[in-house]
Amino acid sequence: KIETNIPAVPPDVISLTQFHDVILFSRNVPKRNLKDEELQWMINRVEILPSPLLIYNLAVNLTLNNREDEAKKWIILLCKTAPEVNCDDMRALWAEKSVLYPELSKMDWPVKNMIE
């Protein structure tokens, strides 16, 4: 991990508040046993400002919370809308993180014919 002086929590803001939440979610550590409200908060953030990283974070959290079918839909969306290199990078990160989170290895990453 790279050391930094930047605080983990972004500062309070009075405008463009969605970016505060996006920064928080981009620094997300995946968790099991999340409440439906917490997962919905993540979905809302991705819908506000979709990015490969946020979609990936959402898919990991959904998978860890037994919502694999929903996670797969987000991954397919990621691979349909982002450059292929982003999909490949996320696939590699998914495989790497499956060491820490064995649930990830149970879900097959979508293959190209599922995406097209």
N, C-alpha and C positions, 0 to 999 in steps of 0.2 A: 504494500500500500504506500502511496506517495504522501509524505507529510505535507501539510499546508496550514497556513494561518487563517484560511477562510473558514468562518464559522459554519457548522453543519446545517444550522437553521438559518434560512434567509431572513433578512430584516422585515419588519412589519411595513406594509405599504398601504397607501390610501387609494391608489388607482392601479389599474392593471393587476388586480389582485390574483387573477388566474395564474400569473407567472410565479407568484409565491408558491402556489400549490404544485405547479409543474416542476419547479426546482426541488421541492420536497419529494415528489414522486420519482424524479430522476435519480435521486440518491437513495431510493428504496432498498431496504434489505428484505428479501422475501421472507414471508412468515406463513406458518401453518395456523389453522384454527382461527382464521379471520371471520368476523361477523359479515353477514350479507351487506350491511351498511358500509363497511370498510371497503369491500370489493366494489360496491357501486360507486363509492367516492373515486376509486381508481379508474373505473370505466368512464365516469364523467370527465375526469382530467384528460384522458386519452381522446375523448370526443371533442373537447375544447381545443386541444392542440396536439394532434396526432404526430408522433415521431417514431422512428424505429425503436429507439430505446424505451420509450414509454409503453409501446405496444408489447415489446419483449417483457418488460417488468410486469405488465398486467398478465400476460400469458403465463409467466412463471407462478405468480400468486394464484391465479385461477387453478392451475394444475396442482399446486400444493394444497389447495382447498377443495379437491375432488370435483372440479368443474372443467375436466379435460376437453369435453366437446366444445365448450365455449372458448377455451384457450386455443384450440385448433382453428376455430373460425378467425380469431384475431391474427394468428400466425399466417394463415392463408391471405388475409387482408394485407398484412405487412409485406408478404412476398409478391403480391399482385401490384402494390402501389409504390414500393420502394425500389431503388436500383438493385439489380441482382446481387451486387457485392454486399449490400446490407443484409439481404436474406442469408447469404452464405456466412457472413460474420455472425449473425444471430444464431444460425445453426451450430456453428463451432462453439460459441459461448454456451449454448444450451447443453451441448455434449460435455463441455468442461464443468459446468455447474452441476451436472448430474452426479458427480462424485460427492458433492455436498448435500444434494437433494435427490436421493434415489428415485423419487416419484417421477422426476423428469425423464428418466430412462425408460419408463413404462409407456410414454407417449411417443409414437413415431412422428418425426418431423414430416410435414406434408411433402410429397414428391411433386415434381414439376407437373405431371398430368392432373393432379388435384388442383393446381393453381391456375392453370390455363383455361 
